[in-house]
């Protein structure tokens, strides 16, 4: 069979599967909705700030006086204020609708700086033309044209600057391997290798290549060819490698595509098809470009981007405040440690974080210098099951260390990890590498999120020896996460710390 006929059958297969399975499109819209809502709110804030600055500048008044006049006019609006508020509302709605149509509320779908800046300027000026056109038609003499024009100009500048800074920070993170999406490519042909080099050479796309998957079942992994396995172990390999997205580059039959899509939904992995690029096949489905590659998303999971961004902002704010407020206490603890036993003040250990990343976790030292070397000697006294390790009256713990552990004071330096971004205030505790090596495949679920100083297990089953309970509580937290749940865990943590239940 000719290659073009094979790809045409593949196109028909994808179209058929997309018609039968509607859930991916719904998941995609939900996932994009949270992010879009956040960027819409940011646009509204920019419009309000711009209008306020323009009013202050044109009326040659002070910000306080302008604010009083604005509040007074809003509470007791006259004719001109009603017109001004209506025009501002029209401009806001127009800008949001135009920006949404140009995908400005989904930054990852825009390939580069210049394209985003061009779209941003176009959206602002188009909304501005609608505003000035409306103002010309209604001929409102009491509305300052200077305020209107300056508002449009400032909105254009603010939106462009904000998006430039966001993309600059995003690209910096991608260069450092932060926030990237791990990708598996199904197929080993020329197109698969071209796609692999494409996403590796264009790091600003935010993808990280994790390996190829052969369509043949039972394929033996080949490190030299970077083939990690066959299609029958696709999602086991995806779980092991913390894969976020799977690109299907090789044609496959209808049953396999549908089965893979259903598994992607149940495993929370995004799935997209890369159509053949060279035979001019016609695609009627929605096409989304990854760099120069046309792709067709079949499934995109729900990611609460706005809530996660809020969580990170709260981590930075409360982490920094905690460092400042607790600095005197931490200085006293540091002095006490130096006086209590020989050795460094801090104990720094390598821990496993989100998606298997390694970071240095900081704690106050509570053990003697050779504690790590003596751990093997204490193995027969371990009171926890599975990979957990705990010994009551551990002789390696110093006198001061027992007090610090009892009230969890040894973990105060981890607020530095929170500010840096290695940890969060709330999340599963970061394990050490030796523990992760003993994890089963299902246990890796707890590494899907940023580890935390405290978590559901710490406040609900801290003395529970069961490793299964430890894992189940972490998974329950991940699957039911919300800002409100974090708040409740933090409040309960305060009670647990004051009760001195640590060890």
MARSE-491553 format. One record per residue (C-alpha): residue in one letter; chain; z, y, x. Coordinates in steps of 0.25 Angstrom, whole numbers, plus 2048, in hexadecimal, padded with zeros to 3 digits. Each point is the difference from the previous one (the first is absolute). Example, Ala and Ser with C-alpha at 12.3 -4.5 7.8 and 13.67 -1.06 7.14 Angstrom:
<rogus>
+--------+--------+-----+-----+-----+
| residu | chaine |  c3 |  c2 |  c1 |
+--------+--------+-----+-----+-----+
|      a |      A | 81F | 7EE | 831 |
|      s |      A | 7FE | 80E | 806 |
+--------+--------+-----+-----+-----+
</rogus>
This chain:
<rogus>
+--------+--------+-----+-----+-----+
| residu | chaine |  c3 |  c2 |  c1 |
+--------+--------+-----+-----+-----+
|      x |      A | 800 | 800 | 800 |
|      x |      A | 7FD | 80E | 805 |
|      x |      A | 80B | 809 | 804 |
|      x |      A | 7FC | 80B | 7F6 |
|      x |      A | 801 | 7F5 | 7F5 |
|      x |      A | 80D | 7FC | 805 |
|      x |      A | 806 | 80E | 800 |
|      x |      A | 7FA | 803 | 7F2 |
|      x |      A | 807 | 7F3 | 7FA |
|      x |      A | 80C | 806 | 807 |
|      x |      A | 7FF | 80D | 7F9 |
|      x |      A | 7FE | 7F9 | 7F3 |
|      x |      A | 80D | 7F8 | 803 |
|      x |      A | 808 | 80D | 803 |
|      x |      A | 7FB | 807 | 7F3 |
|      x |      A | 803 | 7F4 | 7F8 |
|      x |      A | 80E | 7FF | 805 |
|      x |      A | 803 | 80E | 7FE |
|      x |      A | 7FC | 800 | 7F2 |
|      x |      A | 809 | 7F4 | 7FD |
|      x |      A | 80D | 806 | 808 |
|      x |      A | 804 | 80D | 7FB |
|      x |      A | 80E | 801 | 807 |
|      x |      A | 7FB | 805 | 80D |
|      x |      A | 7FA | 80C | 7FB |
|      x |      A | 80D | 803 | 7F8 |
|      x |      A | 808 | 7FE | 80D |
|      x |      A | 7F7 | 809 | 808 |
|      x |      A | 802 | 80B | 7F6 |
|      x |      A | 80F | 7FE | 7FF |
|      x |      A | 801 | 800 | 810 |
|      x |      A | 7F7 | 80D | 801 |
|      x |      A | 808 | 807 | 7F4 |
|      x |      A | 80D | 801 | 808 |
|      x |      A | 7F9 | 806 | 80C |
|      x |      A | 7F7 | 809 | 7F7 |
|      x |      A | 80C | 806 | 7F9 |
|      x |      A | 807 | 804 | 80C |
|      x |      A | 7F3 | 807 | 806 |
|      x |      A | 7FE | 807 | 7F2 |
|      x |      A | 80E | 805 | 801 |
|      x |      A | 7FE | 805 | 80E |
|      x |      A | 7F4 | 808 | 7FB |
|      x |      A | 807 | 806 | 7F5 |
|      x |      A | 80B | 805 | 809 |
|      x |      A | 7F6 | 806 | 809 |
|      x |      A | 7F9 | 807 | 7F5 |
|      x |      A | 80E | 806 | 7FB |
|      x |      A | 803 | 804 | 80F |
|      x |      A | 7F3 | 807 | 801 |
|      x |      A | 800 | 807 | 7F3 |
|      x |      A | 80E | 805 | 804 |
|      x |      A | 7FC | 805 | 80E |
|      x |      A | 7F4 | 807 | 7FA |
|      x |      A | 808 | 807 | 7F6 |
|      x |      A | 80A | 805 | 80A |
|      x |      A | 7F5 | 805 | 809 |
|      x |      A | 7F8 | 807 | 7F6 |
|      x |      A | 80B | 807 | 7F8 |
|      x |      A | 807 | 804 | 80E |
|      x |      A | 80D | 7FB | 7FB |
|      x |      A | 80B | 7F7 | 805 |
|      x |      A | 801 | 7F1 | 7FD |
|      x |      A | 80D | 802 | 7F9 |
|      x |      A | 7FA | 80B | 7F7 |
|      x |      A | 7F3 | 7F8 | 7FD |
|      x |      A | 809 | 7F3 | 7FD |
|      x |      A | 808 | 808 | 7F6 |
|      x |      A | 7F3 | 806 | 7F9 |
|      x |      A | 7FA | 7F2 | 800 |
|      x |      A | 80C | 7FA | 7F9 |
|      x |      A | 801 | 80B | 7F6 |
|      x |      A | 7F2 | 800 | 7FD |
|      x |      A | 800 | 7F1 | 7FE |
|      x |      A | 80C | 800 | 7F7 |
|      x |      A | 7FC | 80C | 7F8 |
|      x |      A | 7F0 | 800 | 803 |
|      x |      A | 7F8 | 80B | 7FC |
|      x |      A | 7F1 | 7FF | 7FE |
|      x |      A | 7FC | 802 | 80F |
|      x |      A | 80A | 7F5 | 804 |
|      x |      A | 7FB | 7F6 | 7F6 |
|      x |      A | 7F2 | 803 | 805 |
|      x |      A | 804 | 7FE | 80E |
|      x |      A | 808 | 7F3 | 7FD |
|      x |      A | 7F4 | 7FB | 7F9 |
|      x |      A | 7F7 | 803 | 80B |
|      x |      A | 809 | 7FA | 80A |
|      x |      A | 801 | 7F3 | 7F7 |
|      x |      A | 7F1 | 800 | 7FF |
|      x |      A | 7FE | 801 | 80F |
|      x |      A | 80B | 7F5 | 803 |
|      x |      A | 7F9 | 7F6 | 7F6 |
|      x |      A | 7F2 | 803 | 805 |
|      x |      A | 805 | 7FE | 80F |
|      x |      A | 807 | 7F3 | 7FD |
|      x |      A | 7F4 | 7FA | 7F8 |
|      x |      A | 7F6 | 804 | 80B |
|      x |      A | 809 | 7FB | 80B |
|      x |      A | 802 | 7F3 | 7F9 |
|      x |      A | 7F1 | 7FE | 7FE |
|      x |      A | 7FE | 802 | 80F |
|      x |      A | 80B | 7F6 | 803 |
|      x |      A | 809 | 80A | 807 |
|      x |      A | 80C | 7FA | 7FA |
|      x |      A | 7FC | 7F3 | 807 |
|      x |      A | 800 | 804 | 80F |
|      x |      A | 7FD | 7F2 | 806 |
|      x |      A | 7F3 | 800 | 7F8 |
|      x |      A | 7FB | 80C | 808 |
|      x |      A | 7FA | 7FD | 80D |
|      x |      A | 804 | 80C | 809 |
|      x |      A | 805 | 80E | 802 |
|      x |      A | 7F3 | 808 | 7FE |
|      x |      A | 7FC | 7F9 | 7F3 |
|      x |      A | 80E | 802 | 7FA |
|      x |      A | 800 | 80E | 804 |
|      x |      A | 7F3 | 802 | 7FA |
|      x |      A | 804 | 7FA | 7F3 |
|      x |      A | 80D | 807 | 7FF |
|      x |      A | 7F9 | 80E | 802 |
|      x |      A | 7F5 | 7FC | 7F5 |
|      x |      A | 80B | 7FC | 7F6 |
|      x |      A | 808 | 80D | 802 |
|      x |      A | 7F3 | 809 | 800 |
|      x |      A | 7FB | 7F9 | 7F4 |
|      x |      A | 80D | 801 | 7F8 |
|      x |      A | 800 | 80F | 805 |
|      x |      A | 7F2 | 802 | 7FA |
|      x |      A | 805 | 7FB | 7F3 |
|      x |      A | 80C | 809 | 800 |
|      x |      A | 7F8 | 80D | 804 |
|      x |      A | 7F5 | 7FC | 7F6 |
|      x |      A | 80A | 7FF | 7F5 |
|      x |      A | 807 | 80D | 804 |
|      x |      A | 7F2 | 807 | 800 |
|      x |      A | 7FD | 7FB | 7F1 |
|      x |      A | 80E | 804 | 7FA |
|      x |      A | 7FF | 80D | 808 |
|      x |      A | 80F | 802 | 801 |
|      x |      A | 802 | 80E | 807 |
|      x |      A | 80F | 7FE | 802 |
|      x |      A | 7FE | 7F4 | 809 |
|      x |      A | 7FF | 803 | 80F |
|      x |      A | 7F3 | 7FB | 806 |
|      x |      A | 807 | 801 | 80E |
|      x |      A | 80B | 7F7 | 7FC |
|      x |      A | 7F6 | 7F6 | 7FA |
|      x |      A | 7F7 | 800 | 80C |
|      x |      A | 80C | 7FF | 80A |
|      x |      A | 806 | 7F4 | 7F8 |
|      x |      A | 7F3 | 7F9 | 801 |
|      x |      A | 7FF | 803 | 80F |
|      x |      A | 80E | 7FC | 803 |
|      x |      A | 7FF | 7F3 | 7F8 |
|      x |      A | 7F3 | 7FC | 808 |
|      x |      A | 807 | 803 | 80D |
|      x |      A | 80D | 7F9 | 7FC |
|      x |      A | 7F9 | 7F3 | 7FB |
|      x |      A | 7F7 | 7FF | 80C |
|      x |      A | 80C | 802 | 80A |
|      x |      A | 809 | 7F6 | 7F9 |
|      x |      A | 7F5 | 7F6 | 7FF |
|      x |      A | 7FD | 802 | 80F |
|      x |      A | 80E | 7FF | 804 |
|      x |      A | 802 | 7F3 | 7F8 |
|      x |      A | 7F4 | 7F9 | 806 |
|      x |      A | 804 | 805 | 80E |
|      x |      A | 80D | 7F9 | 7FE |
|      x |      A | 7FA | 7F4 | 7FA |
|      x |      A | 7F6 | 7FE | 80B |
|      x |      A | 80B | 802 | 80A |
|      x |      A | 808 | 7F5 | 7F9 |
|      x |      A | 7F4 | 7F7 | 800 |
|      x |      A | 7FE | 802 | 80F |
|      x |      A | 80E | 7FB | 802 |
|      x |      A | 7FE | 7F4 | 7F7 |
|      x |      A | 809 | 806 | 7F5 |
|      x |      A | 7FC | 7FE | 7F2 |
|      x |      A | 7F3 | 7F8 | 803 |
|      x |      A | 7FB | 7F5 | 7F7 |
|      x |      A | 7FF | 7F2 | 805 |
|      x |      A | 7F2 | 7FA | 7FD |
|      x |      A | 7FB | 7F2 | 800 |
|      x |      A | 7F0 | 7FF | 7FF |
|      x |      A | 7FB | 7F3 | 7F9 |
|      x |      A | 7F3 | 7FD | 807 |
|      x |      A | 7FC | 7FE | 80F |
|      x |      A | 7F2 | 805 | 7FF |
|      x |      A | 7F9 | 80C | 806 |
|      x |      A | 805 | 809 | 7F4 |
|      x |      A | 80E | 7FC | 802 |
|      x |      A | 800 | 803 | 80F |
|      x |      A | 7F9 | 80E | 7FD |
|      x |      A | 80B | 803 | 7F6 |
|      x |      A | 80B | 7FC | 80A |
|      x |      A | 7FB | 809 | 80B |
|      x |      A | 7FE | 80B | 7F6 |
|      x |      A | 80E | 800 | 7FB |
|      x |      A | 806 | 7FF | 80E |
|      x |      A | 7F7 | 80B | 806 |
|      x |      A | 803 | 809 | 7F4 |
|      x |      A | 80F | 800 | 801 |
|      x |      A | 802 | 80C | 7F6 |
|      x |      A | 7FC | 7F6 | 7F5 |
|      x |      A | 80E | 7FA | 801 |
|      x |      A | 7FC | 7F1 | 801 |
|      x |      A | 804 | 7F6 | 80B |
|      x |      A | 7F8 | 7F4 | 802 |
|      x |      A | 809 | 7F3 | 7FF |
|      x |      A | 7F5 | 7F5 | 801 |
|      x |      A | 7F4 | 7F9 | 7FA |
|      x |      A | 801 | 7F5 | 7F5 |
|      x |      A | 7F5 | 7F5 | 7FF |
|      x |      A | 7FB | 7FC | 7F2 |
|      x |      A | 801 | 7F1 | 804 |
|      x |      A | 80D | 7FA | 7FC |
|      x |      A | 809 | 7FA | 80B |
|      x |      A | 7FA | 808 | 80B |
|      x |      A | 808 | 7FF | 80D |
|      x |      A | 805 | 80E | 805 |
|      x |      A | 7F8 | 805 | 80C |
|      x |      A | 807 | 80A | 808 |
|      x |      A | 7F3 | 803 | 808 |
|      x |      A | 7F8 | 803 | 7F4 |
|      x |      A | 80C | 806 | 7F9 |
|      x |      A | 7FE | 7F7 | 7F4 |
|      x |      A | 80E | 7FE | 7FB |
|      x |      A | 7FD | 7F5 | 7F6 |
|      x |      A | 7F8 | 7FC | 7F4 |
|      x |      A | 7FF | 804 | 7F1 |
|      x |      A | 80A | 7F6 | 7FB |
|      x |      A | 80B | 806 | 808 |
|      x |      A | 7FC | 80F | 7FE |
|      x |      A | 80C | 805 | 7F9 |
|      x |      A | 80A | 7F8 | 809 |
|      x |      A | 7FA | 807 | 80C |
|      x |      A | 800 | 80D | 7F9 |
|      x |      A | 80F | 7FF | 7FD |
|      x |      A | 802 | 7FC | 80F |
|      x |      A | 7F9 | 80B | 805 |
|      x |      A | 805 | 80B | 7F6 |
|      x |      A | 7F1 | 802 | 7FB |
|      x |      A | 7FE | 80B | 7F6 |
|      x |      A | 7F2 | 7FF | 7FD |
|      x |      A | 7F5 | 7F5 | 801 |
|      x |      A | 7F1 | 804 | 802 |
|      x |      A | 7F6 | 7F5 | 7FA |
|      x |      A | 7F4 | 801 | 809 |
|      x |      A | 7FA | 7F2 | 7FE |
|      x |      A | 7F9 | 7FC | 7F3 |
|      x |      A | 808 | 7F6 | 7F7 |
|      x |      A | 7FF | 7FA | 7F3 |
|      x |      A | 805 | 805 | 7F3 |
|      x |      A | 80C | 7F6 | 7FF |
|      x |      A | 805 | 804 | 80E |
|      x |      A | 7FF | 80F | 7FE |
|      x |      A | 808 | 7FF | 7F3 |
|      x |      A | 80A | 7F7 | 806 |
|      x |      A | 802 | 809 | 80C |
|      x |      A | 802 | 80C | 7F7 |
|      x |      A | 80A | 7F9 | 7F8 |
|      x |      A | 808 | 7FC | 80C |
|      x |      A | 7FF | 80E | 806 |
|      x |      A | 806 | 806 | 7F3 |
|      x |      A | 80C | 7F6 | 801 |
|      x |      A | 802 | 802 | 80F |
|      x |      A | 7FF | 80F | 7FF |
|      x |      A | 7F4 | 801 | 80A |
|      x |      A | 7F4 | 809 | 7FD |
|      x |      A | 7F2 | 7FA | 800 |
|      x |      A | 7F3 | 807 | 802 |
|      x |      A | 7F2 | 7FB | 801 |
|      x |      A | 7F6 | 805 | 80B |
|      x |      A | 7F2 | 7FF | 7FB |
|      x |      A | 7F4 | 7FC | 809 |
|      x |      A | 7FB | 80D | 806 |
|      x |      A | 7F2 | 7FD | 804 |
|      x |      A | 7F8 | 7FB | 7F5 |
|      x |      A | 801 | 80B | 7F6 |
|      x |      A | 807 | 7F8 | 7F6 |
|      x |      A | 804 | 808 | 7F3 |
|      x |      A | 80F | 801 | 7FC |
|      x |      A | 804 | 805 | 7F3 |
|      x |      A | 80F | 7FF | 803 |
|      x |      A | 808 | 80C | 805 |
|      x |      A | 7FE | 801 | 80F |
|      x |      A | 80B | 806 | 809 |
|      x |      A | 7FC | 803 | 80F |
|      x |      A | 809 | 7FC | 80B |
|      x |      A | 7F9 | 809 | 80B |
|      x |      A | 7F2 | 7FC | 7FF |
|      x |      A | 802 | 7F3 | 7F9 |
|      x |      A | 7FE | 7FF | 7F1 |
|      x |      A | 80B | 7F7 | 7FA |
|      x |      A | 803 | 7FC | 7F2 |
|      x |      A | 80F | 7FF | 7FD |
|      x |      A | 804 | 7F4 | 7F7 |
|      x |      A | 80F | 801 | 801 |
|      x |      A | 809 | 80B | 804 |
|      x |      A | 80F | 7FF | 7FE |
|      x |      A | 809 | 80A | 7FB |
|      x |      A | 806 | 808 | 80B |
|      x |      A | 80B | 80B | 7FC |
|      x |      A | 7FB | 80A | 80A |
|      x |      A | 807 | 80C | 7FA |
|      x |      A | 80D | 7F8 | 7FF |
|      x |      A | 7FF | 7FB | 80E |
|      x |      A | 7FD | 80E | 805 |
|      x |      A | 80D | 805 | 7F9 |
|      x |      A | 808 | 7F5 | 806 |
|      x |      A | 7FB | 804 | 80E |
|      x |      A | 803 | 80E | 7FD |
|      x |      A | 80E | 7FD | 7FC |
|      x |      A | 802 | 7F7 | 80C |
|      x |      A | 7FD | 80C | 809 |
|      x |      A | 808 | 80A | 7F9 |
|      x |      A | 80D | 7F7 | 7FE |
|      x |      A | 7FE | 7F9 | 80D |
|      x |      A | 800 | 80E | 807 |
|      x |      A | 80C | 805 | 7F8 |
|      x |      A | 807 | 7F3 | 803 |
|      x |      A | 7FE | 802 | 80F |
|      x |      A | 805 | 80F | 800 |
|      x |      A | 80C | 7FD | 7F7 |
|      x |      A | 804 | 7F4 | 807 |
|      x |      A | 7FE | 805 | 80E |
|      x |      A | 80E | 803 | 803 |
|      x |      A | 805 | 7F2 | 7FB |
|      x |      A | 7F5 | 7F9 | 809 |
|      x |      A | 804 | 808 | 80C |
|      x |      A | 80F | 7FB | 7FE |
|      x |      A | 7FB | 7F2 | 7FE |
|      x |      A | 7F8 | 801 | 80D |
|      x |      A | 80C | 805 | 808 |
|      x |      A | 808 | 7F5 | 7FA |
|      x |      A | 7F6 | 7F5 | 804 |
|      x |      A | 800 | 805 | 80E |
|      x |      A | 80F | 800 | 801 |
|      x |      A | 802 | 7F2 | 7F9 |
|      x |      A | 7F7 | 7F7 | 808 |
|      x |      A | 7F6 | 801 | 80C |
|      x |      A | 7F1 | 801 | 7FC |
|      x |      A | 7F6 | 809 | 7F9 |
|      x |      A | 803 | 808 | 7F3 |
|      x |      A | 7F4 | 7FB | 7F9 |
|      x |      A | 7FB | 7F2 | 7FD |
|      x |      A | 7F1 | 801 | 7FF |
|      x |      A | 7F9 | 7F3 | 7FB |
|      x |      A | 7F2 | 7FD | 7FD |
|      x |      A | 7FE | 7FE | 7F1 |
|      x |      A | 7F4 | 7FC | 7F7 |
|      x |      A | 7FC | 80B | 7F6 |
|      x |      A | 7F5 | 802 | 7F6 |
|      x |      A | 7F4 | 7F6 | 801 |
|      x |      A | 807 | 7FA | 80D |
|      x |      A | 800 | 80C | 808 |
|      x |      A | 80B | 801 | 80B |
|      x |      A | 809 | 80B | 802 |
|      x |      A | 80D | 803 | 807 |
|      x |      A | 80C | 801 | 7F7 |
|      x |      A | 80C | 808 | 804 |
|      x |      A | 80E | 7FD | 7FD |
|      x |      A | 80E | 803 | 807 |
|      x |      A | 804 | 7F5 | 809 |
|      x |      A | 80A | 7F7 | 7FA |
|      x |      A | 800 | 7F4 | 809 |
|      x |      A | 802 | 7FD | 80F |
|      x |      A | 7F5 | 801 | 80A |
|      x |      A | 7FB | 7F2 | 801 |
|      x |      A | 801 | 7FE | 7F0 |
|      x |      A | 7F1 | 7FC | 7FF |
|      x |      A | 801 | 7F6 | 80B |
|      x |      A | 80C | 7F9 | 7FA |
|      x |      A | 7FA | 7FF | 7F2 |
|      x |      A | 7FB | 7F2 | 803 |
|      x |      A | 80E | 7FC | 803 |
|      x |      A | 805 | 804 | 7F2 |
|      x |      A | 7F5 | 7F9 | 7F9 |
|      x |      A | 809 | 7F5 | 7FB |
|      x |      A | 809 | 80A | 7FA |
|      x |      A | 7F5 | 806 | 7F7 |
|      x |      A | 805 | 802 | 7F2 |
|      x |      A | 7F3 | 804 | 7F9 |
|      x |      A | 7F5 | 7F6 | 7FD |
|      x |      A | 7F1 | 802 | 803 |
|      x |      A | 7FD | 80A | 80B |
|      x |      A | 80C | 809 | 7FD |
|      x |      A | 80B | 800 | 80B |
|      x |      A | 80E | 804 | 7FE |
|      x |      A | 80D | 7FC | 806 |
|      x |      A | 80E | 804 | 7FA |
|      x |      A | 809 | 805 | 80B |
|      x |      A | 7F4 | 801 | 80A |
|      x |      A | 807 | 801 | 80E |
|      x |      A | 7F4 | 808 | 805 |
|      x |      A | 804 | 80C | 7F7 |
|      x |      A | 808 | 80B | 806 |
|      x |      A | 80D | 805 | 7FA |
|      x |      A | 7FA | 80D | 7FC |
|      x |      A | 7F3 | 7F8 | 7FC |
|      x |      A | 808 | 7F9 | 7F5 |
|      x |      A | 804 | 80D | 7FA |
|      x |      A | 7F2 | 806 | 801 |
|      x |      A | 7FA | 7F4 | 7F9 |
|      x |      A | 80B | 7FF | 7F5 |
|      x |      A | 7FB | 80E | 7FB |
|      x |      A | 7F2 | 7FF | 805 |
|      x |      A | 801 | 80C | 80A |
|      x |      A | 7F9 | 7F8 | 80A |
|      x |      A | 7F3 | 803 | 7F8 |
|      x |      A | 801 | 80F | 800 |
|      x |      A | 7F6 | 802 | 80B |
|      x |      A | 7F5 | 7F9 | 7F7 |
|      x |      A | 7FF | 80D | 7F9 |
|      x |      A | 7F7 | 804 | 80C |
|      x |      A | 7F7 | 7F4 | 7FD |
|      x |      A | 7FF | 805 | 7F2 |
|      x |      A | 7FC | 80E | 805 |
|      x |      A | 7F6 | 7FA | 809 |
|      x |      A | 7FA | 7F7 | 7F5 |
|      x |      A | 803 | 7F2 | 806 |
|      x |      A | 80A | 7FE | 7F5 |
|      x |      A | 804 | 805 | 7F2 |
|      x |      A | 80D | 804 | 7FA |
|      x |      A | 7FE | 7F4 | 7F6 |
|      x |      A | 7F9 | 7F3 | 803 |
|      x |      A | 801 | 7F2 | 805 |
|      x |      A | 808 | 7FF | 80D |
|      x |      A | 7F7 | 7FF | 80D |
|      x |      A | 800 | 7F2 | 806 |
|      x |      A | 7FF | 7FC | 80E |
|      x |      A | 7F4 | 7F9 | 805 |
|      x |      A | 807 | 7F2 | 802 |
|      x |      A | 803 | 801 | 7F1 |
|      x |      A | 7F2 | 803 | 7FC |
|      x |      A | 7FB | 7F4 | 808 |
|      x |      A | 808 | 7F7 | 7F7 |
|      x |      A | 7FB | 807 | 7F3 |
|      x |      A | 7F8 | 7F8 | 7F6 |
|      x |      A | 7F3 | 806 | 7FB |
|      x |      A | 807 | 805 | 7F3 |
|      x |      A | 80B | 807 | 808 |
|      x |      A | 7F6 | 80A | 806 |
|      x |      A | 800 | 807 | 7F3 |
|      x |      A | 80C | 808 | 805 |
|      x |      A | 7F8 | 806 | 80B |
|      x |      A | 7F6 | 806 | 7F7 |
|      x |      A | 809 | 80D | 7FF |
|      x |      A | 807 | 809 | 80A |
|      x |      A | 80E | 7FA | 803 |
|      x |      A | 80C | 808 | 7FC |
|      x |      A | 80F | 803 | 804 |
|      x |      A | 805 | 7FB | 7F3 |
|      x |      A | 7FA | 7F7 | 7F5 |
|      x |      A | 802 | 7F8 | 7F4 |
|      x |      A | 806 | 7F4 | 808 |
|      x |      A | 80A | 809 | 807 |
|      x |      A | 806 | 805 | 7F3 |
|      x |      A | 7FF | 7F3 | 7F8 |
|      x |      A | 802 | 7F4 | 809 |
|      x |      A | 804 | 805 | 80E |
|      x |      A | 809 | 7F4 | 802 |
|      x |      A | 7F7 | 7F6 | 7FA |
|      x |      A | 7FC | 7F6 | 80A |
|      x |      A | 7F4 | 7FB | 7F9 |
|      x |      A | 7F3 | 804 | 807 |
|      x |      A | 7F8 | 7FD | 7F3 |
|      x |      A | 809 | 80A | 7F9 |
|      x |      A | 7FD | 80A | 80B |
|      x |      A | 7F1 | 7FF | 7FF |
|      x |      A | 800 | 7FF | 7F1 |
|      x |      A | 808 | 80E | 7FF |
|      x |      A | 7F6 | 806 | 80A |
|      x |      A | 7F4 | 7FB | 7F8 |
|      x |      A | 807 | 805 | 7F3 |
|      x |      A | 801 | 80E | 806 |
|      x |      A | 7F2 | 800 | 805 |
|      x |      A | 7FA | 7FC | 7F2 |
|      x |      A | 809 | 809 | 7F8 |
|      x |      A | 801 | 80C | 809 |
|      x |      A | 801 | 80E | 7FB |
|      x |      A | 807 | 80D | 805 |
|      x |      A | 80A | 7FE | 7F5 |
|      x |      A | 804 | 7F2 | 806 |
|      x |      A | 801 | 806 | 80E |
|      x |      A | 80A | 80B | 7FB |
|      x |      A | 808 | 7F5 | 7F9 |
|      x |      A | 801 | 7F8 | 80D |
|      x |      A | 804 | 80C | 808 |
|      x |      A | 80B | 803 | 7F6 |
|      x |      A | 805 | 7F2 | 800 |
|      x |      A | 7FF | 800 | 810 |
|      x |      A | 80A | 80B | 800 |
|      x |      A | 80A | 7F7 | 7F9 |
|      x |      A | 7FD | 7F4 | 808 |
|      x |      A | 802 | 808 | 80D |
|      x |      A | 80D | 807 | 7FB |
|      x |      A | 805 | 7F2 | 7FC |
|      x |      A | 7FE | 7FB | 80F |
|      x |      A | 7F9 | 7F3 | 7FC |
|      x |      A | 7F8 | 800 | 80D |
|      x |      A | 803 | 7F6 | 80B |
+--------+--------+-----+-----+-----+
</rogus>
